[in-house]
Amino acid sequence: MRLVLLGPPGAGKGTQSARLVAKYAIPQLSTGDMLRAAVEARTPIGLEAKPIMERGELVPDAVLVGIIGQRVKEKDAANGFILDGFPRTVAQARALDEMLDHEGLKLDAVIELVVDETALLTRMQNRVDETRARGGDIRADDNPEAFKTRLDAYRSLTAPVSDFYAGKGELKQVDGMEPVDAVSAAIEQALSR
Ligand code: AMP
């Protein structure tokens, strides 16, 4: 199963990906997690990405295409994967198509979690409060200013990715405003269509 999960920041992509990982025994490939690990390890990519991520902007396509190009070739992704946070631009989506074509593979589904934007800031704030309560690290881009930039980037650069997949007949939209279990059930239903 090769899946792409689309949706704005705070839509629940991470939560739903984790459930799909358990169900299908395929890895969640979160480009945000990979970049945060690179920042933490101070690799050249991490050093380049850090200030961009802190502002809430997108890291250049070439960097992401390189990261994902390597990652999907790893052994654990041989039977499939869930892409969480990639592709985020139409150029990335085209590069992914090329990568998969080259390997003779294709996506099984592209699921978009559709959410009401006014709820997203509250969800982000809840995530910060929960993380703080359990003593975890707060993401550098989980603050109102960077979050606004992330939403702007989503609207201008990532929303067209949904149109790109819709145009190819691959997009399945799911209501992401429902409770977590109901969203999971809707994803299952979409995957069986
Ligand atoms: P996320 O954890 O998916 O919210 O990603 C956190 C940040 O990492 C984003 O705001 C971007 O700065 C960067 N990032 C993650 N994935 C991508 C991507 N596919 N393209 C560009 N930047 C990305």
Residues whose N, C-alpha, C, O or C-beta is under 5 A from the ligand:
A	BS01	AMP	T31 G32 D33 L35 I52 M53 G56 E57 L58 V59 L64 D84 G85 F86 P87 R88 R150
